[in-house]
Amino acid sequence: MSSPYEVEECRGVLRVYSDGSIVRSSQPSFAVPVHDDGSVLWKDVLFDPQHDLQLRLYKPASPSAKLPIFYYIHGGGFCIGSRTWPNCQNYCFRLASELQAVVISPDYRLAPENRLPAAIEDGYKAVKWLQAQALAENPDTWLTEVADFGRVFISGDSAGGNIAHHLAVQLGSLELVPVGVRGYVLLAPFFGGTVRTKSEAEGPKDAFLNLELIDRFWRLSIPTGDTTDNPLVNPFGPLSPSLEPVDLLPILVVAGGSDLLKDRAEDYAKRLKQWEKKVEYVEFEGQQHGFFTIFPTSEAANKLMLIIKRFVIENSN
C-alpha cells in the first residue's frame, strides 16, 4: 500500500494529503516581528465556546473619549490565517492607534476542515458577541469603558472582505440594539466566479496572490462538488439573488491595481452604485493583493489608512 502523498499546499502552513489527512503548521506564513510598543493594549476573548473560537481586542492605552469599534477580519483564502499572525496583529495595532478605535479581530473556522459557509457564520457570531457585551449585566469593562457601541464598522481583508460583504447583506439595516453598525470596509475582497475576469486571466503570473493559489483556495473552501458561481463566492453569479432590494449601509471597497482580484472588486462597486447604494471604490495603482499588511509603512498603506479614517469619521455622525 502506497503512503499518502501531498495533493494541496498553501503558503507552507497547510498541507492536504491523498488520504484526506490535513497537516497544519503552528507557524505563520509571514514571519515578521510584532511591533508592540505598549501604546495599544490587547487581549484575547473566547466568543464561541462551541468551536473554541477567540477574538483579539485592541484599544489605545490612553483614550481621550469613547471610541468607535472597528472589526478587522483576517484573510487567507478561507484556508489559512489567524488573529495571532504577526502581520494581522501589527495591522490591528496600527488601526487602533491611527483610527483611535477599539479593534476586534475574530478568528473563524478554516477550510478544508470547515468549508463555507462556516467562516461567514462565525463572522456573524463575532458581531452578535459584541451585542451580548453591550446588553450584559456584568460586561467586560476592559471593553465597555471605552467602546461606543453606536459607532461600529466591519472590515475584512481578502477572505475577510468576502465575510464583511455577507455580513453587510445579512444585517442590512437590521437593528442590533444597542449596537449601531455604520459601514463596511472591504479590503481586496476575495470573490470568484467560473468566468475569468481580465485581471485574473492577464494579471502577472508572479503576483503575490496568483491564479493557481486563488483556484486552490476555492477548491479547498467551497462546498464539496460546487463551483465558484456559488453565491457565497460570486455575489453576481447566475445563482445569486439580486442585491438591488437589499438595504445596504455605506461600503468602502479597496483594491490594488495589480491585484488579480481587482476587476471583481471594481465590478462589485460599480454594480452596487448602479442600484444607488452608498459605495466608494478606491484603487491603488501598481499595488498587489494585501499591500497594506505586507508593506504596512508604504506610501500606499499610509494613504489607505487616511481614507479609512475619513470613512469612519464621515459615517460616525
PyMOL commands that set and color helices and strands:
alter all, ss='L'
color gray80, all
select helices_A, chain A and resi 49-51+86-99+118-135+141-144+159-171+198-202+211-221+262-274+291-294+299-314
alter helices_A, ss='H'
color red, helices_A
select strands_A, chain A and resi 6-10+14-17+22-24+40-48+53-60+67-73+102-106+147-157+181-187+251-256+279-284
alter strands_A, ss='S'
color yellow, strands_A
deselect
rebuild
show_as cartoon
